[in-house]
Amino acid sequence: MYSDNYKHKQANGEDVFFIPRSIENLSDEFNAKIYDYLPSVLSRACNLFEDRKEKDIILLGALSVISGCLPNIYGTYDRRKVFPHLFVFVVAPAGSGKGMLQWTRKLAEDIHRELREFSRQSRKNYEADMKESSASQKKKGQLFKLIPDTENGLFSRFAFYSFPAVPILRDVFRDTGHDTETVFNSLGRIIYDYRKCLLQFDSEIEWQFSKQDQEDFRNIFSRAMKTLYNETVEQSLMSFYNSLPDSFDRSDARKITESMNISQATYGRYLISGLFRKTSHARYEKMLVQNEQMSN
């Protein structure tokens, strides 16, 4: 019925997340046209893979790795200086292809090796910290512990990619016509040289959107915010609806609104939303339930 338009993800016994319809309707893969406009390094990395999801994963992983290799590039967002560092979180079943993400590490392997040579003691401290952190995460290692809600500033630094998949055995003996490791090693050397050139600059480099890009950004995200806001308000109303018995009085409804922290003004609007019918003084019944009974 009405509430079937919404899906919830149960994270644990306490966390329930609302998934808007606009998100559910997105395509499973990126638009294939974006691969025609990638810079050389990203294009060469992605073209090593034929499967669409594997391409997507390689692109996201490469963007994440390269974002950490740009030491003095920044942009201005909401009057604040921001830097390009991006994290990627890929969630999918075993055997779905997400293991391709490991190749993108090689893009920063030369940089990592150089930094490691300069900071052996720091590395020892890091490994000790990681060991302690891993032991702690085994007790806690959930996404919702790392990012408890979307209001957390860390959330905006993550690119999430999740998809259901039926595990299929990949042909690990197929001849792809190229040596993937050799290609990624050579791309990693290019990124190493890029970073070395950036470090030679005496000042930072500011990256800016064009005027048209800025206008597109405002239009796209204004529409997205309006859509998500309307869907969230609608979902909040359906939570109130589903919490009520088929027939109730105002005192029953008031108790529920108090438990859900719904204001009296909002509660009043809910009662005249068209989902309820007044049957007598201060008594109501659910209209959708009534319609279902009449249709049966």
KOLLO-954401 format. One record per atom (N, C-alpha, C): residue number from 1; x, y, z. Coordinates in steps of 0.001 Angstrom, whole numbers, plus 500000, padded with zeros to 6 digits. Example, Ala and Ser with C-alpha at 12.3 -4.5 7.8 and 13.67 -1.06 7.14 Angstrom:
<marnus>
  pos       x       y       z
    1  513190  494310  507800
    1  512300  495500  507800
    1  513200  496700  507800
    2  512850  497750  507080
    2  513670  498940  507140
    2  512900  500030  507870
</marnus>
This chain:
<marnus>
  pos       x       y       z
    1  500840  498811  500000
    1  500000  500000  500000
    1  500878  501242  500000
    2  500418  502327  500605
    2  501119  503610  500552
    2  502534  503514  501102
    3  502677  502858  502227
    3  503981  502799  502877
    3  504948  501851  502183
    4  504478  501083  501190
    4  505370  500171  500484
    4  506351  500907  499584
    5  506127  502206  499375
    5  507051  502990  498563
    5  508355  503233  499277
    6  508408  502853  500530
    6  509581  503133  501337
    6  510238  501840  501776
    7  511548  501866  501828
    7  512301  500726  502333
    7  513169  501195  503476
    8  513390  500335  504428
    8  514233  500667  505566
    8  515347  499644  505653
    9  516487  500110  506037
    9  517624  499218  506228
    9  517867  499062  507708
   10  517742  497848  508211
   10  517961  497577  509626
   10  519437  497321  509848
   11  520085  498256  510512
   11  521518  498115  510760
   11  521778  497242  511971
   12  521038  497481  513027
   12  521120  496633  514205
   12  519814  496808  514957
   13  519785  496422  516201
   13  518538  496497  516943
   13  518011  497897  517135
   14  518856  498921  516974
   14  518430  500280  517253
   14  518397  501174  516016
   15  519224  500898  515009
   15  519372  501812  513888
   15  518482  501410  512717
   16  517638  502327  512259
   16  516821  502118  511077
   16  517032  503305  510156
   17  517395  503037  508900
   17  517687  504102  507976
   17  516653  504139  506857
   18  516184  505338  506536
   18  515211  505556  505491
   18  515919  505706  504153
   19  515507  504949  503140
   19  516090  505026  501812
   19  515092  505702  500887
   20  515350  506923  500442
   20  514396  507646  499602
   20  514162  506960  498270
   21  512956  507158  497689
   21  512640  506574  496389
   21  513606  507054  495314
   22  514004  508330  495386
   22  514889  508883  494373
   22  516231  508155  494338
   23  516676  507649  495482
   23  517934  506893  495530
   23  517724  505495  494965
   24  516577  504885  495294
   24  516308  503529  494821
   24  516202  503456  493303
   25  515797  504552  492670
   25  515572  504554  491233
   25  516835  504822  490424
   26  517959  505053  491090
   26  519200  505282  490369
   26  519649  504001  489661
   27  520352  504172  488557
   27  520877  503022  487823
   27  521913  502281  488660
   28  522039  500983  488408
   28  523004  500175  489152
   28  524440  500560  488826
   29  524686  501025  487607
   29  526044  501399  487206
   29  526109  502875  486827
   30  527336  503390  486757
   30  527534  504754  486293
   30  527157  504850  484810
   31  526819  506039  484389
   31  526568  506268  482972
   31  527834  505951  482178
   32  527717  505097  481181
   32  528892  504634  480429
   32  529622  505783  479730
   33  528942  506893  479474
   33  529561  508001  478746
   33  530694  508661  479538
   34  530651  508545  480868
   34  531688  509229  481648
   34  533073  508669  481339
   35  533126  507413  480879
   35  534422  506806  480603
   35  535059  507350  479318
   36  534271  508098  478540
   36  534807  508719  477328
   36  535498  510050  477619
   37  535330  510565  478848
   37  535840  511891  479170
   37  536875  511878  480298
   38  537352  510713  480653
   38  538315  510625  481746
   38  539709  511037  481289
   39  540504  511625  482190
   39  541913  511889  481855
   39  542656  510580  481638
   40  543804  510673  481019
   40  544534  509500  480548
   40  544767  508437  481621
   41  545237  508844  482797
   41  545557  507865  483842
   41  544316  507075  484243
   42  543204  507769  484478
   42  541973  507091  484880
   42  541420  506236  483742
   43  541503  506750  482530
   43  540995  506011  481381
   43  541758  504712  481166
   44  543083  504783  481251
   44  543893  503580  481053
   44  543628  502547  482141
   45  543386  502996  483365
   45  543093  502062  484459
   45  541742  501387  484257
   46  540733  502166  483926
   46  539376  501623  483791
   46  539237  500717  482563
   47  539968  501040  481498
   47  539851  500261  480267
   47  540431  498859  480380
   48  541109  498575  481472
   48  541640  497226  481682
   48  540528  496249  482060
   49  539335  496766  482358
   49  538245  495920  482849
   49  537023  496065  481946
   50  536372  494949  481685
   50  535217  494941  480791
   50  533897  495031  481553
   51  533831  494400  482710
   51  532585  494403  483486
   51  532277  495821  483976
   52  531019  496258  483818
   52  530644  497628  484169
   52  530861  497938  485643
   53  530483  497018  486519
   53  530657  497270  487950
   53  532131  497299  488329
   54  532921  496450  487699
   54  534362  496475  487967
   54  534960  497807  487523
   55  534502  498325  486391
   55  534961  499643  485940
   55  534620  500709  486972
   56  533371  500665  487461
   56  532925  501646  488455
   56  533795  501594  489699
   57  534068  500376  490156
   57  534861  500200  491375
   57  536280  500711  491178
   58  536866  500420  490022
   58  538218  500903  489732
   58  538239  502429  489676
   59  537226  503034  489053
   59  537175  504488  488959
   59  537067  505124  490345
   60  536164  504626  491165
   60  536006  505171  492518
   60  537283  504984  493340
   61  537852  503787  493261
   61  539071  503515  494018
   61  540224  504391  493574
   62  540355  504574  492256
   62  541432  505409  491727
   62  541261  506863  492166
   63  540033  507359  492127
   63  539778  508734  492572
   63  540144  508906  494042
   64  539829  507897  494838
   64  540143  507964  496258
   64  541647  507984  496497
   65  542357  507098  495808
   65  543807  507019  495975
   65  544483  508304  495485
   66  544111  508759  494299
   66  544741  509950  493722
   66  544435  511184  494564
   67  543254  511213  495197
   67  542897  512381  496016
   67  543886  512596  497164
   68  544530  511521  497592
   68  545518  511624  498657
   68  546918  511925  498158
   69  547045  512080  496823
   69  548367  512330  496231
   69  548482  513756  495690
   70  547583  514634  496107
   70  547574  516018  495631
   70  547857  516936  496812
   71  549124  517191  497117
   71  549506  517828  498376
   71  549144  519300  498525
   72  548990  520028  497420
   72  548795  521474  497560
   72  547701  522021  496639
   73  546694  521199  496378
   73  545557  521632  495568
   73  544336  521778  496463
   74  543603  522859  496279
   74  542427  523092  497115
   74  541339  523791  496306
   75  540153  523828  496875
   75  539047  524576  496293
   75  538342  525336  497397
   76  537421  526198  497012
   76  536648  526962  497984
   76  535192  526520  497927
   77  534663  526110  499065
   77  533290  525623  499147
   77  532618  526267  500355
   78  531563  527010  500101
   78  530856  527715  501170
   78  531807  528591  501986
   79  532682  529299  501253
   79  533647  530246  501833
   79  534720  529570  502691
   80  534870  528269  502520
   80  535907  527547  503261
   80  536868  526877  502292
   81  538114  526805  502679
   81  539115  526093  501891
   81  538956  524593  502140
   82  538784  523832  501066
   82  538623  522380  501194
   82  539641  521687  500299
   83  540015  520487  500710
   83  541029  519726  499990
   83  540399  518462  499402
   84  541044  517852  498413
   84  540380  516814  497606
   84  540275  515425  498227
   85  540736  515226  499439
   85  540783  513882  500008
   85  539397  513239  500083
   86  539302  512054  499503
   86  538028  511328  499406
   86  538218  509892  499869
   87  537229  509371  500592
   87  537234  507968  501005
   87  536159  507217  500219
   88  536394  505945  499991
   88  535427  505116  499263
   88  535041  503926  500115
   89  533742  503635  500151
   89  533237  502500  500928
   89  532425  501627  499974
   90  532960  500452  499616
   90  532288  499534  498690
   90  531715  498365  499477
   91  530397  498165  499359
   91  529717  497082  500070
   91  529037  496183  499050
   92  529419  494906  499034
   92  528828  493949  498105
   92  529167  492541  498583
   93  528394  491527  498135
   93  528651  490147  498571
   93  529990  489630  498049
   94  530451  488558  498652
   94  531677  487911  498197
   94  531487  487412  496763
   95  532537  487517  495961
   95  532467  487043  494589
   95  531766  487984  493640
   96  531537  489226  494061
   96  530780  490173  493229
   96  531693  491073  492395
   97  532990  491015  492622
   97  533918  491826  491836
   97  534541  492978  492583
   98  534147  493179  493832
   98  534694  494325  494567
   98  536172  494155  494895
   99  536690  492920  494744
   99  538106  492672  494995
   99  539010  493412  494019
  100  538418  493894  492892
  100  539204  494668  491922
  100  539785  495934  492546
  101  539190  496351  493660
  101  539625  497577  494322
  101  541103  497518  494724
  102  541626  496308  494936
  102  543008  496163  495388
  102  544015  496710  494366
  103  543646  496691  493082
  103  544574  497182  492065
  103  544865  498670  492230
  104  543890  499425  492707
  104  544070  500884  492781
  104  545128  501279  493813
  105  545435  500400  494728
  105  546488  500713  495707
  105  547825  500950  495030
  106  548040  500281  493894
  106  549322  500396  493203
  106  549540  501795  492624
  107  548467  502563  492487
  107  548606  503915  491960
  107  549411  504811  492905
  108  549426  504470  494174
  108  550169  505273  495156
  108  551302  504478  495787
  109  551639  503337  495193
  109  552642  502464  495808
  109  554029  503103  495842
  110  554415  503796  494767
  110  555731  504446  494750
  110  555800  505565  495781
  111  554724  506330  495897
  111  554672  507410  496888
  111  554719  506834  498291
  112  553967  505768  498492
  112  553947  505121  499804
  112  555333  504602  500172
  113  555999  504015  499194
  113  557332  503453  499454
  113  558320  504551  499843
  114  558246  505680  499146
  114  559157  506786  499466
  114  558881  507355  500849
  115  557621  507564  501155
  115  557271  508098  502468
  115  557647  507133  503584
  116  557519  505855  503288
  116  557874  504845  504285
  116  559354  504889  504615
  117  560175  505114  503615
  117  561618  505194  503836
  117  561991  506388  504717
  118  561209  507464  504588
  118  561498  508672  505366
  118  560902  508628  506762
  119  560068  507685  507007
  119  559381  507693  508313
  119  559236  506296  508897
  120  560330  505617  509044
  120  560290  504253  509572
  120  559729  504210  510991
  121  560156  505142  511809
  121  559676  505144  513188
  121  558185  505448  513240
  122  557762  506379  512395
  122  556338  506708  512345
  122  555534  505489  511912
  123  556118  504719  511013
  123  555434  503511  510543
  123  555281  502497  511667
  124  556308  502369  512483
  124  556217  501454  513616
  124  555110  501889  514563
  125  555058  503209  514809
  125  553994  503723  515669
  125  552629  503498  515042
  126  552562  503685  513721
  126  551298  503488  513006
  126  550829  502041  513108
  127  551758  501103  512896
  127  551388  499694  512964
  127  550923  499315  514357
  128  551570  499896  515367
  128  551142  499623  516737
  128  549745  500174  516979
  129  549513  501377  516451
  129  548184  501980  516596
  129  547139  501167  515850
  130  547496  500681  514646
  130  546554  499896  513850
  130  546213  498583  514529
  131  547222  497970  515162
  131  546980  496713  515866
  131  545997  496934  517006
  132  546206  498038  517725
  132  545307  498368  518829
  132  543921  498722  518301
  133  543903  499461  517177
  133  542629  499856  516585
  133  541867  498646  516072
  134  542584  497703  515430
  134  541937  496507  514892
  134  541303  495690  515997
  135  542016  495567  517107
  135  541464  494818  518242
  135  540210  495490  518756
  136  540225  496802  518761
  136  539062  497549  519230
  136  537908  497427  518251
  137  538220  497509  516936
  137  537170  497477  515925
  137  536498  496117  515851
  138  537226  495056  516192
  138  536610  493733  516192
  138  535472  493667  517191
  139  535595  494476  518216
  139  534549  494499  519235
  139  533404  495406  518825
  140  533803  496470  517989
  140  532780  497461  517660
  140  532257  497285  516252
  141  533814  497590  514222
  141  534058  497395  512780
  141  532893  497637  511888
  142  531677  498286  512698
  142  530459  498574  511934
  142  530532  499975  511338
  143  529928  500173  510141
  143  529899  501482  509486
  143  529219  502518  510352
  144  528153  502117  511052
  144  527373  503067  511834
  144  528104  503515  513099
  145  529159  502809  513481
  145  529995  503266  514579
  145  530951  504342  514079
  146  531410  504158  512831
  146  532326  505133  512246
  146  531594  506426  511892
  147  530414  506264  511266
  147  529610  507421  510864
  147  528205  507227  511415
  148  527918  507706  512619
  148  526627  507456  513257
  148  525437  508068  512549
  149  525625  509149  511804
  149  524519  509771  511084
  149  525077  510654  509976
  150  524176  511113  509087
  150  524605  511916  507954
  150  524976  513335  508337
  151  524677  513723  509583
  151  525082  515048  510051
  151  526568  515071  510404
  152  527157  513880  510543
  152  528572  513784  510852
  152  529389  514299  509670
  153  530349  515200  509934
  153  531139  515795  508857
  153  531910  514776  508045
  154  532229  513631  508639
  154  532989  512604  507927
  154  532178  512002  506784
  155  530853  512008  506914
  155  529988  511392  505904
  155  530212  511993  504517
  156  530415  513307  504461
  156  530565  513979  503170
  156  531874  513642  502486
  157  532800  513013  503197
  157  534086  512623  502617
  157  534042  511227  502004
  158  532925  510524  502141
  158  532829  509154  501653
  158  532009  509066  500372
  159  532491  508256  499432
  159  531706  507871  498261
  159  531276  506428  498493
  160  529973  506203  498627
  160  529459  504869  498912
  160  529032  504180  497619
  161  529414  502920  497482
  161  529027  502137  496308
  161  528611  500766  496815
  162  527335  500464  496670
  162  526813  499197  497185
  162  525903  498566  496146
  163  525975  497249  496004
  163  525107  496583  495045
  163  524927  495117  495435
  164  523724  494580  495195
  164  523500  493147  495404
  164  524053  492389  494206
  165  524469  491181  494405
  165  525004  490407  493288
  165  524969  488917  493618
  166  524733  488122  492577
  166  524823  486673  492721
  166  526273  486286  492450
  167  526947  485624  493406
  167  528364  485265  493198
  167  528552  484407  491957
  168  529449  484828  491091
  168  529761  484095  489867
  168  531272  483872  489823
  169  531670  482651  489545
  169  533090  482346  489470
  169  533696  483039  488261
  170  534670  483902  488502
  170  535352  484592  487430
  170  536400  483668  486818
  171  536576  483782  485509
  171  537574  482970  484825
  171  538956  483573  485085
  172  539649  483032  486062
  172  540944  483587  486445
  172  542055  483201  485473
  173  541736  482359  484483
  173  542743  481937  483517
  173  542560  482605  482151
  174  541559  483482  482027
  174  541278  484100  480725
  174  542435  485023  480319
  175  542666  485087  479016
  175  543716  485940  478475
  175  543120  487303  478155
  176  543486  488323  478936
  176  542935  489662  478732
  176  543772  490481  477752
  177  544913  489960  477363
  177  545750  490671  476401
  177  546624  491736  477023
  178  546655  491802  478341
  178  547504  492799  478999
  178  547896  492302  480381
  179  548950  492863  480905
  179  549416  492547  482254
  179  548926  493660  483174
  180  547874  493386  483921
  180  547240  494409  484749
  180  548207  495013  485747
  181  549025  494181  486367
  181  549958  494685  487377
  181  550973  495638  486767
  182  551476  495284  485584
  182  552462  496151  484918
  182  551853  497504  484572
  183  550609  497492  484066
  183  549941  498736  483691
  183  549730  499615  484916
  184  549245  499043  486014
  184  548993  499836  487218
  184  550305  500362  487821
  185  551364  499568  487731
  185  552664  500043  488220
  185  553141  501255  487419
  186  552941  501221  486113
  186  553363  502347  485270
  186  552511  503581  485538
  187  551206  503388  485786
  187  550330  504509  486126
  187  550716  505096  487480
  188  551113  504228  488390
  188  551560  504694  489697
  188  552794  505572  489583
  189  553668  505238  488618
  189  554881  506052  488415
  189  554513  507434  487882
  190  553500  507483  487021
  190  553046  508768  486481
  190  552511  509648  487608
  191  551715  509051  488494
  191  551158  509811  489614
  191  552266  510258  490556
  192  553261  509419  490743
  192  554422  509787  491562
  192  555103  511037  490989
  193  555288  511060  489663
  193  555932  512207  489022
  193  555061  513455  489118
  194  553734  513292  488977
  194  552823  514423  489130
  194  552970  515052  490517
  195  552967  514190  491525
  195  553061  514693  492902
  195  554400  515396  493126
  196  555454  514841  492553
  196  556780  515441  492711
  196  556803  516847  492111
  197  556122  517024  490977
  197  556041  518351  490353
  197  555235  519313  491217
  198  554135  518836  491798
  198  553305  519690  492644
  198  554068  520175  493861
  199  554916  519318  494415
  199  555678  519688  495602
  199  556713  520776  495321
  200  557017  520995  494058
  200  558009  522006  493710
  200  557420  523416  493656
  201  556081  523511  493672
  201  555453  524822  493659
  201  555590  525498  495023
  202  555812  526807  494996
  202  555966  527556  496250
  202  554631  527887  496903
  203  553553  527828  496133
  203  552232  528167  496667
  203  551213  527107  496278
  204  550045  527165  496918
  204  548981  526214  496626
  204  548277  526567  495314
  205  547622  525581  494745
  205  546884  525762  493493
  205  545396  525685  493793
  206  544661  526717  493411
  206  543209  526709  493655
  206  542482  526209  492411
  207  541638  525214  492631
  207  540803  524681  491547
  207  539409  525267  491670
  208  538798  525682  490542
  208  537494  526320  490579
  208  536554  525714  489549
  209  535262  525689  489903
  209  534225  525350  488935
  209  534078  526502  487948
  210  533727  526190  486708
  210  533366  527240  485766
  210  532014  527817  486181
  211  531641  528971  485631
  211  530361  529583  485963
  211  529198  528650  485624
  212  529302  527974  484490
  212  528239  527049  484095
  212  528169  525853  485040
  213  529338  525341  485447
  213  529363  524229  486398
  213  528744  524636  487731
  214  529020  525866  488165
  214  528432  526354  489410
  214  526913  526422  489312
  215  526422  526901  488170
  215  524969  526997  487980
  215  524331  525608  487939
  216  524969  524667  487233
  216  524471  523290  487180
  216  524448  522665  488572
  217  525501  522921  489342
  217  525593  522395  490711
  217  524419  522889  491549
  218  524159  524208  491492
  218  523062  524775  492276
  218  521716  524186  491864
  219  521486  524063  490569
  219  520196  523557  490091
  219  519982  522096  490466
  220  520994  521278  490243
  220  520879  519836  490507
  220  520646  519565  491989
  221  521445  520193  492849
  221  521340  519888  494268
  221  520167  520597  494933
  222  519681  521684  494350
  222  518456  522299  494860
  222  517279  521361  494645
  223  517215  520769  493451
  223  516149  519808  493169
  223  516267  518576  494056
  224  517510  518103  494231
  224  517716  516908  495058
  224  517295  517151  496505
  225  517657  518313  497050
  225  517299  518627  498437
  225  515788  518724  498605
  226  515111  519337  497638
  226  513655  519468  497712
  226  512985  518098  497663
  227  513481  517238  496762
  227  512911  515885  496636
  227  513109  515084  497916
  228  514329  515102  498450
  228  514623  514336  499663
  228  513860  514876  500862
  229  513717  516198  500933
  229  512968  516791  502042
  229  511504  516346  501995
  230  510898  516429  500811
  230  509491  516042  500686
  230  509279  514575  501012
  231  510210  513720  500540
  231  510070  512289  500809
  231  510265  511981  502290
  232  511201  512697  502937
  232  511451  512460  504350
  232  510252  512876  505193
  233  509648  514033  504869
  233  508458  514483  505586
  233  507327  513478  505401
  234  507172  512981  504186
  234  506134  512002  503889
  234  506360  510718  504687
  235  507656  510288  504777
  235  507993  509082  505523
  235  507720  509303  507017
  236  508069  510545  507550
  236  507794  510820  508977
  236  506315  510679  509275
  237  505405  511167  508331
  237  503951  511052  508441
  237  503526  509591  508453
  238  504145  508745  507569
  238  503762  507336  507512
  238  504201  506584  508764
  239  505292  507015  509391
  239  505687  506401  510653
  239  504637  506658  511720
  240  504103  507868  511733
  240  503025  508227  512655
  240  501781  507396  512348
  241  501438  507284  511080
  241  500276  506507  510637
  241  500392  505044  511074
  242  501544  504441  510833
  242  501726  503020  511143
  242  501785  502742  512639
  243  502056  503773  513445
  243  502131  503595  514892
  243  500753  503618  515553
  244  499741  504057  514813
  244  498393  504177  515366
  244  497582  502914  515123
  245  496637  502610  516019
  245  495684  501518  515745
  245  494734  501946  514638
  246  493964  500997  514098
  246  493052  501326  512996
  246  492031  502377  513401
  247  491627  502339  514663
  247  490687  503329  515198
  247  491283  503891  516481
  248  491232  505225  516658
  248  491893  505843  517801
  248  491220  507167  518148
  249  491521  507651  519344
  249  491045  508991  519717
  249  492235  509916  519846
  250  491972  511190  520093
  250  493039  512184  520105
  250  494051  511939  521221
  251  493589  511406  522346
  251  494524  511138  523444
  251  495520  510041  523062
  252  495043  509012  522321
  252  495954  507966  521830
  252  497003  508568  520897
  253  496520  509405  519984
  253  497428  510009  519008
  253  498419  510934  519685
  254  497971  511673  520716
  254  498849  512614  521391
  254  500009  511887  522084
  255  499719  510734  522671
  255  500773  509964  523329
  255  501843  509532  522323
  256  501376  509133  521143
  256  502319  508690  520112
  256  503161  509855  519608
  257  502536  511019  519399
  257  503295  512177  518929
  257  504352  512591  519948
  258  504008  512468  521231
  258  504980  512822  522269
  258  506164  511865  522249
  259  505891  510580  522036
  259  506979  509592  522003
  259  507856  509760  520774
  260  507274  510340  519688
  260  508022  510547  518447
  260  508560  511969  518326
  261  508372  512774  519379
  261  508826  514173  519377
  261  508217  514976  518232
  262  506946  514722  517950
  262  506218  515474  516927
  262  505491  516626  517606
  263  505626  517831  517066
  263  504996  519002  517670
  263  503477  518937  517515
  264  502779  519698  518339
  264  501312  519717  518278
  264  500820  520296  516952
  265  501557  521276  516423
  265  501167  521856  515138
  265  501265  520819  514024
  266  502366  520056  514031
  266  502552  519010  513022
  266  501503  517920  513198
  267  501212  517570  514435
  267  500197  516559  514749
  267  498839  516978  514194
  268  498499  518255  514329
  268  497241  518756  513800
  268  497173  518638  512286
  269  498286  518922  511610
  269  498316  518803  510143
  269  498190  517355  509716
  270  498783  516444  510482
  270  498695  515027  510147
  270  497242  514547  510146
  271  496460  515016  511136
  271  495079  514545  511267
  271  494200  514994  510100
  272  494593  516074  509429
  272  493796  516548  508292
  272  494525  516296  506972
  273  495462  515344  506970
  273  496264  515062  505782
  273  495525  514254  504739
  274  494353  513707  505102
  274  493620  512853  504183
  274  493794  511383  504469
  275  494670  511053  505414
  275  494890  509646  505785
  275  493943  509184  506878
  276  493207  510128  507489
  276  492321  509783  508606
  276  490919  510364  508374
  277  489916  509684  508934
  277  488532  510155  508866
  277  487985  510290  510269
  278  487367  511433  510544
  278  486783  511663  511866
  278  485460  510925  511948
  279  485306  510026  512904
  279  484092  509199  513027
  279  483138  509745  514079
  280  483669  510426  515064
  280  482844  511042  516111
  280  483695  512094  516801
  281  483180  512690  517861
  281  483938  513721  518542
  281  485278  513168  519050
  282  486349  513752  518576
  282  487718  513401  518988
  282  488103  511963  518673
  283  487377  511333  517754
  283  487721  509948  517397
  283  487906  509843  515881
  284  488932  509022  515485
  284  489305  508928  514075
  284  489566  507467  513702
  285  489611  507224  512388
  285  490050  505919  511891
  285  490899  506134  510651
  286  491734  505147  510361
  286  492636  505241  509217
  286  491862  505076  507919
  287  492060  506011  506989
  287  491373  505940  505702
  287  491928  504837  504815
  288  493259  504645  504792
  288  493831  503626  503930
  288  493409  502231  504338
  289  493324  501996  505647
  289  492852  500705  506151
  289  491417  500492  505728
  290  490594  501557  505840
  290  489201  501451  505446
  290  489077  501139  503952
  291  489895  501799  503131
  291  489846  501542  501690
  291  490236  500132  501355
  292  491237  499595  502071
  292  491667  498223  501832
  292  490539  497243  502165
  293  489830  497501  503294
  293  488745  496628  503708
  293  487592  496677  502703
  294  487325  497889  502153
  294  486240  498008  501208
  294  486577  497318  499893
  295  487855  497363  499499
  295  488272  496728  498246
  295  488265  495232  498352
  296  488401  494734  499610
  296  488344  493271  499796
  296  486893  492858  499853
</marnus>
